[in-house]
Amino acid sequence: MSDEQAAAGTAEGQGPVKITEEMAERLEEKREELFEEFDIRDGFPIEVKREAEARSDGIEDEIDAELEDRQDLRDLTTWTTDPIDAQDFDDAISIDENEETYHLWVHIADVTHYVTPETTMWEEAVQRSNTVYLPAYTVHMLPSVLAETVCSLVPEEDRLAHTVEMVLDRETLSFESIDIYKSVIRSDERLTYTQCENRLDDPDAPLHEENALAYELAEQMHQQRKEDGSLVLNPRRDRAHTIIEECMLKANKAVTHELMWNRGVEAMYRVHPQPTPDQWNDALKEIQELDGVSIPGSSWDDPRKAVNAALEEAPDRQLNKIQRAVLKVMPRAKYMNDPFGGHHALNFDIYGHFTSPIRRLSDLVNHWIVYTNDVPEDLIELCDRASDKQKDGETCERLYKQFLEENHIDPYAVNNRGLEIVEDPEEATHGV
């Protein structure tokens, strides 16, 4: 059983984690302290909220009008797959095949239809740069009326999307064609990762064939990445996660391929420097010395392949130690206006983000560049801002989880089951 399946089962069986009013106040104080320390903006200015609310009026009529200038994909079988606690759905997939090719569509919420550089919502998104996810508390990059409703690819509702349509060779998985365009889609269903796993196991379930085909393709893409030297730090990832991760990676790669090679434009590329040879040697030595862990001699020519091989064979109890040894020597990835240097961990010459514009500034900016071919004048500043705020958000999340643990609250349980405030201290469960 996967972690997600276990968490879902626990969520259904036990309900929310219960805390006292006093503990709720302490958590609120801790959030406020961290938000001030890392300059994380919680509430939205009134003018931003008003602009978002005005922009969300008459959505159905607006989508109908947009059909004249967009591809109508509402009859294409489409679905989303997200964590059980997801509040916004910014990506959906569709898939087909023939004897020679796979046909993959990745549909991304068309946020830049609503949030453009001349709006206060854009200015606020730049300040925030990303959504910050704390256990049972989310600080959105965009006002929730957009993030959770208007832009979110909810099921059985027409939505505006930015579609990346890819035809892939069945043998090599290389791009036969890439087409990026504005569309209107209608998601058939919203699946959790657990539900996706269940659909894969049940031949009679709705979307079984589509998910099975998506996994067939995703697993091939995953194996190809590993063979090419892409670092895979979570070898126990289930099929549902594999589908989404590999499809999003392929779409991001397709978009940045288009931006760099076909257009030659600057964009917010994701650049990940490599550790020095000495740093890699230190990490591999630390891994090799772990009890029950060995690195096959055939994989030593590439440290990433060596780590992959060690993770594949290592006992579960050592996985975290191997991951920590690697992350300790890994430089931080950052956003840059030029892809020079590539993405070391993924082993991609060119890479950038496109698939999460509801929660990442980089994707929002890249959507704008793809559609308008207009590169913002302050692109370098936007890259630096997004890199810095991502670090702030991750540090804030880590410290908040640490605070929960210090107060005997399981952050993983809170993430999957939510919180409930109770008056009687004896009712408090704390998720442990």
Number of C-alpha atoms within 10 A of each C-alpha: 8 14 12 20 18 13 19 21 15 15 19 12 10 11 16 21 25 25 22 19 16 13 17 16 11 14 16 13 12 16 21 14 13 19 17 12 11 14 14 22 17 16 10 17 13 9 11 18 19 15 16 23 15 10 16 17 11 9 14 14 9 12 16 13 11 16 15 9 10 16 16 16 19 17 11 16 17 23 24 23 22 22 16 19 13 12 15 21 23 24 26 29 26 20 21 15 15 8 7 11 19 22 19 22 23 24 32 31 31 27 25 21 15 16 21 15 14 8 13 18 24 22 15 17 22 21 18 26 28 26 20 23 16 20 19 16 14 12 21 26 26 28 22 20 15 21 23 19 15 26 26 25 30 22 18 14 14 19 25 28 29 27 26 24 21 23 21 20 16 18 10 11 16 14 15 13 12 17 13 19 14 22 24 24 29 23 24 19 18 19 18 20 24 26 17 23 21 15 21 22 12 13 12 10 11 12 19 18 16 19 22 19 18 25 22 13 23 22 16 16 21 20 11 14 17 18 12 14 19 20 20 21 20 13 13 14 13 17 22 25 20 19 25 22 13 20 24 22 18 21 26 21 19 23 22 27 18 17 21 17 10 9 12 11 17 21 31 30 27 24 25 24 16 19 17 12 10 10 15 20 14 16 23 22 13 14 27 16 10 13 11 13 19 18 21 13 9 10 15 14 9 11 18 25 22 22 26 23 22 23 25 18 15 19 12 11 10 16 21 13 14 23 17 14 19 22 13 13 17 19 13 12 16 19 23 24 19 17 22 15 14 20 22 21 19 19 18 19 14 24 26 28 26 29 29 20 26 30 23 24 31 28 24 27 26 27 26 21 18 21 13 9 15 14 17 15 8 8 16 17 13 22 22 16 18 24 21 14 22 20 15 19 23 14 14 22 18 12 15 19 19 15 17 18 15 10 13 13 20 19 23 16 22 23 22 25 26 19 20 18 17 17 12 11 14 10 13 17 18 22 20 11
